[in-house]
Amino acid sequence: MLDLVVMPDHVHLFASFPPTLAISQIMYRLKRSTSHQLRKEFPHLKSRLPSLWTRSYYVGTAGHVSAATIKRYIDEQKGQ
């Protein structure tokens, strides 16, 4: 993970993964593990919500934008 900001209704994550991993598998694993961690830390979530995350996600690549530009954008989100 290179950078992270958690917003009230979404998360900005700047990360690097090998090109051999499918994005869908990366997102599935991230959502599964964070859901388990949150339910472990906050047991009341187990009975209140059938699912913590939706199946949707947005993924963009840094092909034409520098890593510094992406980090600057995420840092700007932290101030909001």
Gaussian input, Z-matrix of N, CA and C with variables (Angstrom, degrees):
# hf/3-21g

backbone

0 1
 N
 C     1     B1
 C     2     B2     1     A1
 N     3     B3     2     A2     1     D1
 C     4     B4     3     A3     2     D2
 C     5     B5     4     A4     3     D3
 N     6     B6     5     A5     4     D4
 C     7     B7     6     A6     5     D5
 C     8     B8     7     A7     6     D6
 N     9     B9     8     A8     7     D7
 C    10    B10     9     A9     8     D8
 C    11    B11    10    A10     9     D9
 N    12    B12    11    A11    10    D10
 C    13    B13    12    A12    11    D11
 C    14    B14    13    A13    12    D12
 N    15    B15    14    A14    13    D13
 C    16    B16    15    A15    14    D14
 C    17    B17    16    A16    15    D15
 N    18    B18    17    A17    16    D16
 C    19    B19    18    A18    17    D17
 C    20    B20    19    A19    18    D18
 N    21    B21    20    A20    19    D19
 C    22    B22    21    A21    20    D20
 C    23    B23    22    A22    21    D21
 N    24    B24    23    A23    22    D22
 C    25    B25    24    A24    23    D23
 C    26    B26    25    A25    24    D24
 N    27    B27    26    A26    25    D25
 C    28    B28    27    A27    26    D26
 C    29    B29    28    A28    27    D27
 N    30    B30    29    A29    28    D28
 C    31    B31    30    A30    29    D29
 C    32    B32    31    A31    30    D30
 N    33    B33    32    A32    31    D31
 C    34    B34    33    A33    32    D32
 C    35    B35    34    A34    33    D33
 N    36    B36    35    A35    34    D34
 C    37    B37    36    A36    35    D35
 C    38    B38    37    A37    36    D36
 N    39    B39    38    A38    37    D37
 C    40    B40    39    A39    38    D38
 C    41    B41    40    A40    39    D39
 N    42    B42    41    A41    40    D40
 C    43    B43    42    A42    41    D41
 C    44    B44    43    A43    42    D42
 N    45    B45    44    A44    43    D43
 C    46    B46    45    A45    44    D44
 C    47    B47    46    A46    45    D45
 N    48    B48    47    A47    46    D46
 C    49    B49    48    A48    47    D47
 C    50    B50    49    A49    48    D48
 N    51    B51    50    A50    49    D49
 C    52    B52    51    A51    50    D50
 C    53    B53    52    A52    51    D51
 N    54    B54    53    A53    52    D52
 C    55    B55    54    A54    53    D53
 C    56    B56    55    A55    54    D54
 N    57    B57    56    A56    55    D55
 C    58    B58    57    A57    56    D56
 C    59    B59    58    A58    57    D57
 N    60    B60    59    A59    58    D58
 C    61    B61    60    A60    59    D59
 C    62    B62    61    A61    60    D60
 N    63    B63    62    A62    61    D61
 C    64    B64    63    A63    62    D62
 C    65    B65    64    A64    63    D63
 N    66    B66    65    A65    64    D64
 C    67    B67    66    A66    65    D65
 C    68    B68    67    A67    66    D66
 N    69    B69    68    A68    67    D67
 C    70    B70    69    A69    68    D68
 C    71    B71    70    A70    69    D69
 N    72    B72    71    A71    70    D70
 C    73    B73    72    A72    71    D71
 C    74    B74    73    A73    72    D72
 N    75    B75    74    A74    73    D73
 C    76    B76    75    A75    74    D74
 C    77    B77    76    A76    75    D75
 N    78    B78    77    A77    76    D76
 C    79    B79    78    A78    77    D77
 C    80    B80    79    A79    78    D78
 N    81    B81    80    A80    79    D79
 C    82    B82    81    A81    80    D80
 C    83    B83    82    A82    81    D81
 N    84    B84    83    A83    82    D82
 C    85    B85    84    A84    83    D83
 C    86    B86    85    A85    84    D84
 N    87    B87    86    A86    85    D85
 C    88    B88    87    A87    86    D86
 C    89    B89    88    A88    87    D87
 N    90    B90    89    A89    88    D88
 C    91    B91    90    A90    89    D89
 C    92    B92    91    A91    90    D90
 N    93    B93    92    A92    91    D91
 C    94    B94    93    A93    92    D92
 C    95    B95    94    A94    93    D93
 N    96    B96    95    A95    94    D94
 C    97    B97    96    A96    95    D95
 C    98    B98    97    A97    96    D96
 N    99    B99    98    A98    97    D97
 C   100   B100    99    A99    98    D98
 C   101   B101   100   A100    99    D99
 N   102   B102   101   A101   100   D100
 C   103   B103   102   A102   101   D101
 C   104   B104   103   A103   102   D102
 N   105   B105   104   A104   103   D103
 C   106   B106   105   A105   104   D104
 C   107   B107   106   A106   105   D105
 N   108   B108   107   A107   106   D106
 C   109   B109   108   A108   107   D107
 C   110   B110   109   A109   108   D108
 N   111   B111   110   A110   109   D109
 C   112   B112   111   A111   110   D110
 C   113   B113   112   A112   111   D111
 N   114   B114   113   A113   112   D112
 C   115   B115   114   A114   113   D113
 C   116   B116   115   A115   114   D114
 N   117   B117   116   A116   115   D115
 C   118   B118   117   A117   116   D116
 C   119   B119   118   A118   117   D117
 N   120   B120   119   A119   118   D118
 C   121   B121   120   A120   119   D119
 C   122   B122   121   A121   120   D120
 N   123   B123   122   A122   121   D121
 C   124   B124   123   A123   122   D122
 C   125   B125   124   A124   123   D123
 N   126   B126   125   A125   124   D124
 C   127   B127   126   A126   125   D125
 C   128   B128   127   A127   126   D126
 N   129   B129   128   A128   127   D127
 C   130   B130   129   A129   128   D128
 C   131   B131   130   A130   129   D129
 N   132   B132   131   A131   130   D130
 C   133   B133   132   A132   131   D131
 C   134   B134   133   A133   132   D132
 N   135   B135   134   A134   133   D133
 C   136   B136   135   A135   134   D134
 C   137   B137   136   A136   135   D135
 N   138   B138   137   A137   136   D136
 C   139   B139   138   A138   137   D137
 C   140   B140   139   A139   138   D138
 N   141   B141   140   A140   139   D139
 C   142   B142   141   A141   140   D140
 C   143   B143   142   A142   141   D141
 N   144   B144   143   A143   142   D142
 C   145   B145   144   A144   143   D143
 C   146   B146   145   A145   144   D144
 N   147   B147   146   A146   145   D145
 C   148   B148   147   A147   146   D146
 C   149   B149   148   A148   147   D147
 N   150   B150   149   A149   148   D148
 C   151   B151   150   A150   149   D149
 C   152   B152   151   A151   150   D150
 N   153   B153   152   A152   151   D151
 C   154   B154   153   A153   152   D152
 C   155   B155   154   A154   153   D153
 N   156   B156   155   A155   154   D154
 C   157   B157   156   A156   155   D155
 C   158   B158   157   A157   156   D156
 N   159   B159   158   A158   157   D157
 C   160   B160   159   A159   158   D158
 C   161   B161   160   A160   159   D159
 N   162   B162   161   A161   160   D160
 C   163   B163   162   A162   161   D161
 C   164   B164   163   A163   162   D162
 N   165   B165   164   A164   163   D163
 C   166   B166   165   A165   164   D164
 C   167   B167   166   A166   165   D165
 N   168   B168   167   A167   166   D166
 C   169   B169   168   A168   167   D167
 C   170   B170   169   A169   168   D168
 N   171   B171   170   A170   169   D169
 C   172   B172   171   A171   170   D170
 C   173   B173   172   A172   171   D171
 N   174   B174   173   A173   172   D172
 C   175   B175   174   A174   173   D173
 C   176   B176   175   A175   174   D174
 N   177   B177   176   A176   175   D175
 C   178   B178   177   A177   176   D176
 C   179   B179   178   A178   177   D177
 N   180   B180   179   A179   178   D178
 C   181   B181   180   A180   179   D179
 C   182   B182   181   A181   180   D180
 N   183   B183   182   A182   181   D181
 C   184   B184   183   A183   182   D182
 C   185   B185   184   A184   183   D183
 N   186   B186   185   A185   184   D184
 C   187   B187   186   A186   185   D185
 C   188   B188   187   A187   186   D186
 N   189   B189   188   A188   187   D187
 C   190   B190   189   A189   188   D188
 C   191   B191   190   A190   189   D189
 N   192   B192   191   A191   190   D190
 C   193   B193   192   A192   191   D191
 C   194   B194   193   A193   192   D192
 N   195   B195   194   A194   193   D193
 C   196   B196   195   A195   194   D194
 C   197   B197   196   A196   195   D195
 N   198   B198   197   A197   196   D196
 C   199   B199   198   A198   197   D197
 C   200   B200   199   A199   198   D198
 N   201   B201   200   A200   199   D199
 C   202   B202   201   A201   200   D200
 C   203   B203   202   A202   201   D201
 N   204   B204   203   A203   202   D202
 C   205   B205   204   A204   203   D203
 C   206   B206   205   A205   204   D204
 N   207   B207   206   A206   205   D205
 C   208   B208   207   A207   206   D206
 C   209   B209   208   A208   207   D207
 N   210   B210   209   A209   208   D208
 C   211   B211   210   A210   209   D209
 C   212   B212   211   A211   210   D210
 N   213   B213   212   A212   211   D211
 C   214   B214   213   A213   212   D212
 C   215   B215   214   A214   213   D213
 N   216   B216   215   A215   214   D214
 C   217   B217   216   A216   215   D215
 C   218   B218   217   A217   216   D216
 N   219   B219   218   A218   217   D217
 C   220   B220   219   A219   218   D218
 C   221   B221   220   A220   219   D219
 N   222   B222   221   A221   220   D220
 C   223   B223   222   A222   221   D221
 C   224   B224   223   A223   222   D222
 N   225   B225   224   A224   223   D223
 C   226   B226   225   A225   224   D224
 C   227   B227   226   A226   225   D225
 N   228   B228   227   A227   226   D226
 C   229   B229   228   A228   227   D227
 C   230   B230   229   A229   228   D228
 N   231   B231   230   A230   229   D229
 C   232   B232   231   A231   230   D230
 C   233   B233   232   A232   231   D231
 N   234   B234   233   A233   232   D232
 C   235   B235   234   A234   233   D233
 C   236   B236   235   A235   234   D234
 N   237   B237   236   A236   235   D235
 C   238   B238   237   A237   236   D236
 C   239   B239   238   A238   237   D237

   B1=1.4342
   B2=1.5288
   B3=1.3091
   B4=1.4527
   B5=1.5240
   B6=1.3370
   B7=1.4640
   B8=1.5209
   B9=1.3230
   B10=1.4588
   B11=1.5170
   B12=1.3314
   B13=1.4634
   B14=1.5251
   B15=1.3282
   B16=1.4585
   B17=1.5211
   B18=1.3235
   B19=1.4542
   B20=1.5345
   B21=1.3256
   B22=1.4724
   B23=1.5257
   B24=1.3284
   B25=1.4684
   B26=1.5167
   B27=1.3234
   B28=1.4647
   B29=1.5308
   B30=1.3092
   B31=1.4664
   B32=1.5221
   B33=1.3386
   B34=1.4661
   B35=1.5233
   B36=1.3161
   B37=1.4611
   B38=1.5222
   B39=1.3137
   B40=1.4535
   B41=1.5151
   B42=1.3235
   B43=1.4630
   B44=1.5254
   B45=1.2940
   B46=1.4540
   B47=1.5223
   B48=1.3188
   B49=1.4602
   B50=1.5160
   B51=1.3209
   B52=1.4619
   B53=1.5337
   B54=1.3069
   B55=1.4710
   B56=1.5290
   B57=1.3121
   B58=1.4655
   B59=1.5287
   B60=1.3410
   B61=1.4576
   B62=1.5271
   B63=1.3195
   B64=1.4612
   B65=1.5221
   B66=1.3321
   B67=1.4549
   B68=1.5307
   B69=1.3219
   B70=1.4648
   B71=1.5262
   B72=1.3168
   B73=1.4631
   B74=1.5335
   B75=1.3124
   B76=1.4644
   B77=1.5305
   B78=1.3178
   B79=1.4668
   B80=1.5222
   B81=1.3201
   B82=1.4655
   B83=1.5314
   B84=1.3077
   B85=1.4657
   B86=1.5237
   B87=1.3327
   B88=1.4608
   B89=1.5296
   B90=1.3221
   B91=1.4623
   B92=1.5304
   B93=1.3182
   B94=1.4610
   B95=1.5269
   B96=1.3207
   B97=1.4658
   B98=1.5266
   B99=1.3337
   B100=1.4617
   B101=1.5242
   B102=1.3202
   B103=1.4582
   B104=1.5293
   B105=1.3219
   B106=1.4689
   B107=1.5268
   B108=1.3291
   B109=1.4703
   B110=1.5246
   B111=1.3386
   B112=1.4608
   B113=1.5208
   B114=1.3296
   B115=1.4672
   B116=1.5320
   B117=1.3164
   B118=1.4637
   B119=1.5316
   B120=1.3303
   B121=1.4606
   B122=1.5337
   B123=1.3421
   B124=1.4596
   B125=1.5286
   B126=1.3343
   B127=1.4717
   B128=1.5257
   B129=1.3267
   B130=1.4665
   B131=1.5375
   B132=1.3176
   B133=1.4674
   B134=1.5220
   B135=1.3185
   B136=1.4699
   B137=1.5201
   B138=1.3188
   B139=1.4598
   B140=1.5216
   B141=1.3049
   B142=1.4568
   B143=1.5242
   B144=1.2932
   B145=1.4565
   B146=1.5296
   B147=1.3124
   B148=1.4687
   B149=1.5325
   B150=1.3331
   B151=1.4603
   B152=1.5257
   B153=1.3236
   B154=1.4616
   B155=1.5244
   B156=1.3158
   B157=1.4621
   B158=1.5246
   B159=1.3189
   B160=1.4584
   B161=1.5247
   B162=1.2988
   B163=1.4755
   B164=1.5255
   B165=1.3102
   B166=1.4640
   B167=1.5258
   B168=1.3161
   B169=1.4555
   B170=1.5101
   B171=1.3134
   B172=1.4608
   B173=1.5141
   B174=1.3093
   B175=1.4540
   B176=1.5180
   B177=1.3094
   B178=1.4627
   B179=1.5137
   B180=1.3036
   B181=1.4635
   B182=1.5204
   B183=1.2955
   B184=1.4616
   B185=1.5244
   B186=1.3063
   B187=1.4562
   B188=1.5137
   B189=1.3320
   B190=1.4693
   B191=1.5282
   B192=1.3193
   B193=1.4648
   B194=1.5223
   B195=1.3025
   B196=1.4725
   B197=1.5241
   B198=1.3136
   B199=1.4655
   B200=1.5310
   B201=1.3161
   B202=1.4662
   B203=1.5296
   B204=1.3198
   B205=1.4644
   B206=1.5237
   B207=1.3186
   B208=1.4675
   B209=1.5252
   B210=1.3313
   B211=1.4605
   B212=1.5295
   B213=1.3185
   B214=1.4628
   B215=1.5321
   B216=1.3322
   B217=1.4643
   B218=1.5266
   B219=1.3258
   B220=1.4761
   B221=1.5278
   B222=1.3335
   B223=1.4645
   B224=1.5251
   B225=1.3336
   B226=1.4678
   B227=1.5302
   B228=1.3210
   B229=1.4710
   B230=1.5214
   B231=1.3124
   B232=1.4608
   B233=1.5219
   B234=1.3179
   B235=1.4518
   B236=1.5119
   B237=1.3139
   B238=1.4755
   B239=1.4954
   A1=108.22
   A2=115.71
   A3=120.11
   A4=112.04
   A5=116.56
   A6=120.66
   A7=109.21
   A8=115.80
   A9=120.94
   A10=109.00
   A11=116.07
   A12=121.27
   A13=107.10
   A14=115.55
   A15=121.73
   A16=107.77
   A17=116.30
   A18=123.15
   A19=107.69
   A20=118.38
   A21=119.63
   A22=114.02
   A23=117.45
   A24=119.07
   A25=114.47
   A26=118.26
   A27=121.11
   A28=110.25
   A29=115.08
   A30=121.58
   A31=108.29
   A32=115.81
   A33=121.00
   A34=106.33
   A35=116.67
   A36=121.62
   A37=108.08
   A38=116.25
   A39=122.37
   A40=106.03
   A41=116.53
   A42=120.74
   A43=110.06
   A44=114.56
   A45=121.53
   A46=108.67
   A47=115.95
   A48=121.97
   A49=109.39
   A50=117.63
   A51=119.95
   A52=110.41
   A53=117.39
   A54=120.31
   A55=113.46
   A56=117.35
   A57=120.63
   A58=112.23
   A59=117.28
   A60=120.92
   A61=110.29
   A62=116.48
   A63=121.27
   A64=109.10
   A65=116.66
   A66=121.79
   A67=110.84
   A68=117.02
   A69=119.71
   A70=111.42
   A71=117.76
   A72=121.09
   A73=111.71
   A74=116.27
   A75=120.39
   A76=109.43
   A77=116.82
   A78=120.72
   A79=110.91
   A80=117.45
   A81=120.91
   A82=110.03
   A83=116.56
   A84=120.64
   A85=112.34
   A86=117.12
   A87=120.02
   A88=111.27
   A89=115.87
   A90=119.86
   A91=111.35
   A92=116.96
   A93=120.81
   A94=110.54
   A95=117.39
   A96=119.93
   A97=111.78
   A98=118.18
   A99=118.78
   A100=110.97
   A101=117.98
   A102=121.22
   A103=110.36
   A104=116.22
   A105=120.32
   A106=111.16
   A107=116.39
   A108=120.46
   A109=111.31
   A110=116.89
   A111=120.63
   A112=111.67
   A113=116.83
   A114=119.90
   A115=111.43
   A116=116.41
   A117=120.27
   A118=110.05
   A119=116.21
   A120=121.00
   A121=112.30
   A122=116.22
   A123=121.39
   A124=109.16
   A125=117.95
   A126=122.21
   A127=114.68
   A128=117.73
   A129=119.34
   A130=112.19
   A131=118.04
   A132=120.91
   A133=112.09
   A134=117.50
   A135=121.15
   A136=111.63
   A137=116.74
   A138=119.25
   A139=113.36
   A140=118.09
   A141=120.80
   A142=113.71
   A143=117.25
   A144=120.46
   A145=111.17
   A146=117.37
   A147=118.60
   A148=111.73
   A149=116.39
   A150=120.93
   A151=108.52
   A152=117.21
   A153=119.78
   A154=112.20
   A155=116.99
   A156=121.47
   A157=110.26
   A158=115.47
   A159=119.42
   A160=107.24
   A161=116.58
   A162=119.60
   A163=111.75
   A164=117.40
   A165=119.93
   A166=111.60
   A167=114.90
   A168=121.97
   A169=108.30
   A170=116.14
   A171=122.22
   A172=106.97
   A173=116.08
   A174=121.82
   A175=107.87
   A176=115.80
   A177=121.10
   A178=108.77
   A179=116.15
   A180=119.97
   A181=109.77
   A182=115.45
   A183=121.26
   A184=111.49
   A185=117.03
   A186=120.71
   A187=115.19
   A188=117.76
   A189=120.26
   A190=112.60
   A191=115.99
   A192=121.32
   A193=107.96
   A194=116.23
   A195=118.82
   A196=111.32
   A197=114.94
   A198=120.66
   A199=110.01
   A200=117.46
   A201=120.96
   A202=110.95
   A203=117.57
   A204=121.59
   A205=110.78
   A206=117.00
   A207=121.07
   A208=110.00
   A209=117.20
   A210=120.48
   A211=110.54
   A212=117.52
   A213=121.04
   A214=110.30
   A215=116.91
   A216=121.11
   A217=110.75
   A218=116.55
   A219=120.13
   A220=110.04
   A221=117.42
   A222=120.43
   A223=111.02
   A224=117.32
   A225=120.67
   A226=111.02
   A227=117.28
   A228=121.23
   A229=111.20
   A230=116.89
   A231=120.86
   A232=111.43
   A233=116.71
   A234=120.53
   A235=114.37
   A236=117.77
   A237=120.96
   A238=112.26
   D1=130.22
   D2=-179.87
   D3=-97.87
   D4=-32.61
   D5=177.61
   D6=-164.08
   D7=156.34
   D8=-176.86
   D9=-153.09
   D10=139.31
   D11=169.42
   D12=-141.27
   D13=132.61
   D14=-178.76
   D15=-104.14
   D16=121.28
   D17=178.52
   D18=-102.35
   D19=167.26
   D20=-179.49
   D21=-58.42
   D22=-32.05
   D23=-176.03
   D24=-125.41
   D25=6.83
   D26=177.44
   D27=-164.77
   D28=173.81
   D29=-178.12
   D30=-130.19
   D31=137.49
   D32=170.40
   D33=-103.21
   D34=122.11
   D35=179.58
   D36=-127.84
   D37=125.03
   D38=175.95
   D39=-109.81
   D40=112.65
   D41=-174.46
   D42=-142.26
   D43=164.23
   D44=177.73
   D45=-124.46
   D46=130.63
   D47=179.53
   D48=-132.08
   D49=153.62
   D50=177.09
   D51=-63.62
   D52=145.45
   D53=-179.32
   D54=-66.62
   D55=-8.17
   D56=179.52
   D57=-81.03
   D58=-12.41
   D59=179.48
   D60=-92.70
   D61=135.33
   D62=177.31
   D63=-76.32
   D64=136.85
   D65=179.37
   D66=-56.47
   D67=-41.29
   D68=-178.86
   D69=-60.95
   D70=-38.10
   D71=178.21
   D72=-70.43
   D73=-38.74
   D74=177.30
   D75=-61.06
   D76=-48.87
   D77=-178.54
   D78=-65.30
   D79=-41.40
   D80=178.18
   D81=-58.23
   D82=-47.23
   D83=-178.42
   D84=-67.63
   D85=-40.21
   D86=177.76
   D87=-62.19
   D88=-46.76
   D89=-178.94
   D90=-67.10
   D91=-40.54
   D92=179.49
   D93=-63.29
   D94=-48.60
   D95=-176.72
   D96=-68.37
   D97=-39.83
   D98=178.95
   D99=-68.86
   D100=-34.90
   D101=176.89
   D102=-62.57
   D103=-45.66
   D104=178.72
   D105=-62.31
   D106=-43.02
   D107=-179.97
   D108=-63.59
   D109=-44.91
   D110=-179.19
   D111=-65.06
   D112=-41.87
   D113=179.30
   D114=-68.29
   D115=-30.13
   D116=176.93
   D117=-70.68
   D118=-42.64
   D119=-178.97
   D120=-75.21
   D121=-33.03
   D122=-178.38
   D123=-125.08
   D124=81.57
   D125=-174.18
   D126=-56.13
   D127=-27.33
   D128=-179.61
   D129=-64.46
   D130=-17.92
   D131=177.78
   D132=-70.05
   D133=-22.46
   D134=-177.75
   D135=-61.65
   D136=-41.75
   D137=-175.00
   D138=-93.05
   D139=-18.26
   D140=-174.67
   D141=-86.67
   D142=-36.69
   D143=-173.42
   D144=-123.53
   D145=129.47
   D146=177.28
   D147=-69.71
   D148=-28.80
   D149=-179.20
   D150=-148.90
   D151=137.32
   D152=178.44
   D153=-84.49
   D154=-31.09
   D155=-176.38
   D156=-119.49
   D157=149.99
   D158=170.00
   D159=-82.47
   D160=170.51
   D161=178.14
   D162=-81.22
   D163=-10.20
   D164=-175.94
   D165=-81.74
   D166=155.79
   D167=175.76
   D168=-164.94
   D169=160.66
   D170=174.21
   D171=-120.85
   D172=133.50
   D173=176.79
   D174=-128.75
   D175=131.46
   D176=174.86
   D177=-124.13
   D178=153.70
   D179=177.89
   D180=-104.38
   D181=161.15
   D182=-178.08
   D183=-99.09
   D184=32.95
   D185=-175.76
   D186=-59.22
   D187=-45.08
   D188=-175.53
   D189=-111.86
   D190=9.36
   D191=-178.53
   D192=-127.63
   D193=140.38
   D194=-179.47
   D195=-75.11
   D196=157.97
   D197=176.91
   D198=-61.15
   D199=-35.06
   D200=178.86
   D201=-62.85
   D202=-39.28
   D203=178.56
   D204=-64.38
   D205=-42.49
   D206=179.60
   D207=-65.46
   D208=-45.36
   D209=179.12
   D210=-61.85
   D211=-40.20
   D212=178.82
   D213=-62.00
   D214=-43.07
   D215=177.95
   D216=-60.38
   D217=-47.00
   D218=-178.82
   D219=-65.05
   D220=-40.38
   D221=178.12
   D222=-62.38
   D223=-36.37
   D224=177.13
   D225=-65.15
   D226=-32.59
   D227=178.99
   D228=-68.37
   D229=-29.04
   D230=-179.48
   D231=-64.55
   D232=-29.47
   D233=-179.21
   D234=-78.75
   D235=-8.30
   D236=-176.99
   D237=-89.55

